[in-house]
């Protein structure tokens, strides 16, 4: 605990307790985000002797702390074992933390530096002492955790003990754990963003190639490496991975992947899987641990079929950038709002229909793969005409001054293995997109990389191994996966102005 405890004016900051202001007075102005408030004991309150009043400027009463919190916190305040400062957070409270008619509040808990506080070891004379000592040890151990979700899990288990009698100090330590988890999460987010930005700053934009109004920039790392994983397509071919429906009935937004390899399995976002009951596209880049099974979130790209054509899936194509971009945007939104990595299925189907129509590709089951098949000869000829450096690990595609999208891997071997399908996905833009004269200057590509780095935030929890980065900015959407200090996969797309 000592390494996380901050000292100021002879006090130690133990941590923060997220809570709410309740009993807000009707017709009075609500507390402002960022506003500092004062906490005042109100023992004369005839409804609740442990009441703690929340005051704003000029001692104006705003409301009260929740009764369950005040029941034990009042005794610590009365005995001057702690001092509390309160502030209204600048960002909204997570859904479910504050009910309607209340306001989020963060309590900063201070204790005198020269006295024995709640974290100090105490002699055990009673059952309450023994319970406190057990909670205290768990609380101190939590400061060594590197996963904030483990702290939240511990907090949930310890909170279940609050139905029995315990010391106010014990209540305090349990209440401080969620704040500790958030502090750890915030620190990890800052570190992950810094790592991501540092990695992108080292990416080299190579000499571009042009094709029918498109400019394609190869992307390279200063020191090429070998991938620390096996790609899904390769693993399927070598019988090191099996992709199938989650059960006999199937589930449109989910597939099951069984990694039989001794290495992690990289499943890139945007990869199209063909077979089983209907073709799907992967919603999120996932790194599956070696020798393990995983449920992968997907979207349907074949509307008119729901019957088996094979037991297992094979990897065949990559999603076109416009479909990929729209799906990614809805997946980000659903993960933030519902915690689900589902896309907007109706929007995906609309985009499939648009591609099939523009490619004049007949498809009895409205399958996106029929669009690729209809133009396979043109796509292959165009791709063969593009010469990329052997050490290329990604590509950025632009039209005029607008970046369509980019895909970047951590190793040349990974990109080269996927180049044919990624190339076809981007080259579809040359077949049915608007042709704009003039090539794209390298500064446009560099600017897109800088914007991508600046708009990245850590997405927690991640669905598999590594750290997921969510990229959202004006006219920009993307996602990346960092594992073992390497950017395993990054995909980012420019959004048309009307969609931004």
PESULJO-V649913 format. One record per residue. RES is the residue in one small letter. PHI is phi as a letter, one per 20 degrees, with the letter a starting at -180 (* if undefined). NEAR is the number of other C-alpha atoms within 10 Angstrom. D_CENTER is the distance of its C-alpha to the mean C-alpha in Angstrom with 1 decimal. Layout:
# PESULJO-V649913
[[RES,PHI,NEAR,D_CENTER] [RES,PHI,NEAR,D_CENTER]]
This chain:
# PESULJO-V649913
[[x,*,14,28.5] [x,g,11,30.8] [x,f,6,28.3] [x,d,12,25.9] [x,f,12,28.7] [x,d,14,29.6] [x,d,15,33.2] [x,b,10,34.8] [x,l,7,38.3] [x,m,10,39.2] [x,c,18,36.2] [x,d,21,33.1] [x,e,19,29.7] [x,f,24,28.5] [x,q,20,25.2] [x,c,22,23.8] [x,d,22,24.0] [x,f,20,21.9] [x,b,21,24.4] [x,b,22,26.1] [x,e,21,29.4] [x,d,22,31.4] [x,l,16,34.8] [x,f,18,34.2] [x,f,13,37.5] [x,f,9,37.9] [x,n,6,38.9] [x,e,9,37.8] [x,g,9,35.1] [x,e,14,31.7] [x,g,20,30.2] [x,e,12,28.4] [x,g,15,24.9] [x,n,12,25.7] [x,f,14,29.1] [x,e,17,30.7] [x,c,22,32.6] [x,d,18,35.3] [x,d,21,35.7] [x,c,17,39.2] [x,f,19,40.7] [x,c,15,42.9] [x,f,15,45.1] [x,e,10,47.6] [x,f,12,45.2] [x,f,9,47.3] [x,e,8,44.3] [x,b,13,42.3] [x,f,14,43.9] [x,e,22,40.6] [x,f,24,39.2] [x,c,25,37.2] [x,e,22,37.5] [x,d,22,35.0] [x,d,19,36.8] [x,d,15,36.0] [x,f,11,38.3] [x,l,6,42.0] [x,l,12,41.3] [x,f,11,40.4] [x,f,18,39.1] [x,e,23,35.6] [x,r,22,35.1] [x,c,22,34.6] [x,f,20,32.1] [x,g,17,31.5] [x,g,14,34.5] [x,f,10,32.8] [x,f,17,31.4] [x,f,20,34.7] [x,g,18,36.8] [x,d,18,36.0] [x,f,23,34.8] [x,g,21,38.2] [x,f,17,40.1] [x,f,18,38.2] [x,f,17,38.8] [x,f,13,42.5] [x,e,8,43.0] [x,l,11,41.3] [x,e,17,39.1] [x,b,23,36.1] [x,c,18,35.6] [x,c,18,32.8] [x,d,14,31.3] [x,c,21,29.3] [x,b,19,27.1] [x,e,23,25.3] [x,f,17,21.6] [x,f,12,20.9] [x,d,9,17.7] [x,f,11,18.0] [x,f,16,17.8] [x,g,9,15.1] [x,g,9,16.6] [x,n,7,19.4] [x,e,12,20.2] [x,c,17,23.0] [x,e,11,25.3] [x,f,7,27.2] [x,n,12,29.9] [x,c,19,28.1] [x,c,24,26.3] [x,f,22,23.4] [x,b,26,24.9] [x,d,20,24.0] [x,d,21,26.9] [x,e,19,27.5] [x,d,19,29.8] [x,d,23,32.5] [x,c,21,35.3] [x,g,18,38.5] [x,f,15,38.2] [x,e,9,41.7] [x,c,10,41.5] [x,f,12,40.1] [x,e,17,36.8] [x,f,21,34.7] [x,e,20,33.2] [x,f,13,36.7] [x,f,12,38.2] [x,c,14,40.9] [x,f,9,43.8] [x,e,12,43.7] [x,d,8,46.6] [x,c,9,45.2] [x,f,11,42.6] [x,f,15,40.5] [x,f,16,40.7] [x,f,15,39.6] [x,f,16,36.6] [x,f,24,35.6] [x,f,20,36.0] [x,f,12,33.8] [x,f,19,31.0] [x,f,21,31.6] [x,f,13,31.3] [x,f,18,28.0] [x,f,23,26.8] [x,f,15,28.0] [x,f,12,26.4] [x,f,21,23.0] [x,f,18,23.1] [x,e,10,23.1] [x,f,13,19.8] [x,d,13,17.0] [x,d,14,14.4] [x,f,23,13.9] [x,f,17,13.5] [x,f,13,17.1] [x,f,25,18.4] [x,f,18,17.2] [x,f,14,18.9] [x,f,17,21.9] [x,f,22,22.1] [x,f,14,22.2] [x,f,12,24.9] [x,f,19,26.9] [x,f,14,26.7] [x,f,9,28.6] [x,f,13,31.5] [x,f,13,32.0] [x,f,7,34.2] [x,d,7,36.9] [x,f,12,38.7] [x,b,17,37.2] [x,f,16,37.8] [x,g,16,36.2] [x,f,21,34.8] [x,f,24,33.2] [x,g,22,31.5] [x,f,19,30.3] [x,f,23,28.6] [x,f,22,26.7] [x,f,20,25.7] [x,f,20,24.4] [x,f,27,22.0] [x,g,23,19.0] [x,f,19,19.5] [x,f,23,19.6] [x,f,23,16.2] [x,f,17,14.8] [x,f,15,16.8] [x,f,18,15.4] [x,f,19,11.8] [x,f,14,12.8] [x,f,11,14.8] [x,f,18,12.2] [x,f,19,10.0] [x,f,13,13.3] [x,f,13,14.3] [x,f,21,11.4] [x,f,19,11.9] [x,f,15,15.6] [x,f,17,15.4] [x,f,25,13.6] [x,f,19,16.2] [x,f,12,19.0] [x,f,16,18.3] [x,f,19,18.4] [x,f,14,21.5] [x,e,12,23.3] [x,f,17,22.9] [x,d,16,26.4] [x,e,20,27.1] [x,e,17,30.0] [x,f,12,33.1] [x,f,21,32.2] [x,c,17,33.9] [x,c,16,34.7] [x,b,16,35.2] [x,l,18,36.3] [x,n,19,34.6] [x,e,27,31.4] [x,d,24,30.8] [x,d,28,28.9] [x,d,25,27.8] [x,f,25,27.3] [x,d,25,24.7] [x,c,24,25.7] [x,e,22,24.8] [x,g,9,27.7] [x,c,8,28.1] [x,g,14,27.2] [x,c,14,26.2] [x,e,10,26.1] [x,f,16,22.9] [x,e,16,22.1] [x,b,18,21.3] [x,d,23,23.0] [x,f,22,21.9] [x,g,25,21.8] [x,g,22,24.7] [x,f,16,26.8] [x,f,18,26.1] [x,f,19,27.3] [x,f,12,30.4] [x,e,10,31.2] [x,l,11,30.7] [x,d,20,28.0] [x,b,22,25.4] [x,c,19,26.0] [x,d,25,24.0] [x,b,22,25.5] [x,f,22,25.1] [x,f,17,23.8] [x,a,9,27.3] [x,f,10,30.6] [x,f,10,29.8] [x,n,18,26.4] [x,b,14,23.3] [x,g,18,22.3] [x,e,20,18.5] [x,b,22,18.4] [x,c,22,20.2] [x,d,18,21.0] [x,d,23,20.9] [x,d,19,23.2] [x,e,26,22.9] [x,e,19,26.5] [x,e,18,26.2] [x,e,13,26.5] [x,d,17,23.5] [x,f,22,19.8] [x,d,30,19.4] [x,e,25,17.2] [x,d,21,16.4] [x,f,26,15.6] [x,g,23,13.9] [x,n,27,16.9] [x,f,25,19.4] [x,e,25,22.0] [x,d,26,23.4] [x,d,23,27.1] [x,p,20,29.2] [x,l,20,29.3] [x,e,23,29.4] [x,a,24,27.6] [x,f,24,25.7] [x,c,29,21.9] [x,c,26,19.1] [x,f,27,15.9] [x,e,27,12.8] [x,b,28,10.1] [x,f,24,11.3] [x,c,27,11.8] [x,d,28,14.0] [x,e,26,16.3] [x,f,20,18.4] [x,g,16,22.1] [x,l,15,24.4] [x,b,15,21.9] [x,d,16,21.0] [x,b,19,17.7] [x,e,18,16.9] [x,d,22,15.2] [x,f,25,14.0] [x,c,28,16.4] [x,c,25,18.4] [x,e,23,22.2] [x,c,27,24.1] [x,b,25,27.5] [x,f,20,28.6] [x,e,12,32.1] [x,c,14,31.9] [x,b,15,31.1] [x,b,12,33.3] [x,f,14,33.3] [x,d,13,34.5] [x,a,13,33.3] [x,f,13,31.9] [x,d,17,29.1] [x,e,23,26.9] [x,c,19,27.3] [x,e,21,25.1] [x,c,15,26.9] [x,c,23,25.2] [x,c,26,22.2] [x,f,26,21.3] [x,f,24,23.0] [x,g,25,20.9] [x,f,21,21.5] [x,f,19,20.4] [x,g,25,17.4] [x,f,23,16.4] [x,f,19,17.2] [x,f,27,15.3] [x,f,28,12.1] [x,f,22,12.5] [x,f,19,13.2] [x,f,22,10.3] [x,g,24,7.9] [x,f,17,10.5] [x,f,16,10.9] [x,f,15,7.5] [x,f,13,8.0] [x,e,11,11.7] [x,c,10,12.3] [x,m,13,9.5] [x,d,13,10.8] [x,e,22,9.8] [x,e,23,13.3] [x,e,26,14.6] [x,e,16,17.7] [x,f,18,20.3] [x,f,12,23.2] [x,f,14,21.8] [x,f,23,21.3] [x,f,20,24.9] [x,f,12,26.2] [x,f,20,24.8] [x,f,23,26.4] [x,f,21,29.6] [x,f,14,29.6] [x,f,21,29.3] [x,f,20,32.0] [x,f,14,34.3] [x,f,12,34.0] [x,e,17,34.6] [x,l,13,37.5] [x,d,19,36.3] [x,f,13,37.7] [x,b,17,35.5] [x,g,10,36.9] [x,d,14,33.6] [x,l,19,31.6] [x,d,25,29.7] [x,g,27,27.8] [x,f,22,29.2] [x,f,18,32.7] [x,f,22,31.9] [x,f,24,31.2] [x,f,11,34.3] [x,f,16,36.5] [x,d,16,35.8] [x,f,13,35.4] [x,f,11,38.5] [x,f,15,37.6] [x,f,22,34.1] [x,f,15,35.5] [x,f,10,38.3] [x,f,16,36.0] [x,f,18,33.7] [x,f,12,36.7] [x,e,10,37.8] [x,e,14,34.8] [x,d,10,35.2] [x,d,22,32.2] [x,g,14,32.6] [x,f,12,32.4] [x,e,19,30.0] [x,f,25,27.5] [x,d,27,23.9] [x,a,29,22.6] [x,b,25,23.8] [x,c,26,23.3] [x,d,26,25.2] [x,c,23,26.7] [x,c,25,29.5] [x,m,17,31.6] [x,e,15,29.5] [x,d,15,26.4] [x,e,24,23.7] [x,f,23,22.9] [x,r,27,20.1] [x,b,26,19.5] [x,c,21,18.5] [x,c,26,18.6] [x,d,27,18.9] [x,e,24,19.9] [x,b,24,23.3] [x,g,22,26.1] [x,f,19,26.8] [x,f,23,23.4] [x,f,21,23.8] [x,f,18,27.5] [x,f,13,26.9] [x,d,20,24.6] [x,g,19,26.5] [x,f,17,28.8] [x,f,22,26.2] [x,f,23,24.0] [x,f,22,27.2] [x,f,23,28.4] [x,f,21,25.3] [x,f,25,25.7] [x,f,24,29.5] [x,g,19,29.5] [x,f,21,29.0] [x,f,18,32.3] [x,e,15,34.0] [x,c,13,33.2] [x,e,14,31.6] [x,f,12,33.6] [x,e,15,35.4] [x,d,12,35.4] [x,f,11,38.0] [x,n,14,37.2] [x,e,19,34.8] [x,e,23,31.7] [x,f,14,32.2] [x,g,15,30.1] [x,f,11,29.2] [x,f,15,27.1] [x,f,23,25.1] [x,f,17,24.7] [x,f,12,23.7] [x,f,21,20.9] [x,f,19,19.6] [x,f,14,19.9] [x,f,16,18.2] [x,f,26,15.2] [x,f,21,15.1] [x,f,17,15.6] [x,d,18,12.9] [x,e,24,9.9] [x,c,20,7.5] [x,f,23,5.4] [x,d,20,1.8] [x,c,18,4.5] [x,f,13,6.3] [x,f,15,6.1] [x,e,19,8.6] [x,c,20,11.2] [x,f,17,12.5] [x,n,18,11.1] [x,d,25,8.2] [x,e,27,5.4] [x,d,24,5.9] [x,e,21,5.5] [x,d,26,9.3] [x,c,21,11.2] [x,b,15,14.8] [x,f,12,18.2] [x,m,13,19.1] [x,b,24,16.1] [x,b,24,13.0] [x,a,25,11.2] [x,b,25,8.7] [x,c,28,9.6] [x,c,27,9.9] [x,d,21,11.8] [x,b,15,14.2] [x,l,10,17.4] [x,m,12,17.3] [x,d,18,17.2] [x,e,21,15.1] [x,f,24,15.6] [x,b,27,14.4] [x,c,24,13.5] [x,c,27,14.3] [x,b,27,14.8] [x,c,28,17.2] [x,e,24,19.5] [x,e,22,19.8] [x,g,13,23.4] [x,g,9,24.5] [x,f,6,25.1] [x,d,11,21.5] [x,f,13,19.8]]
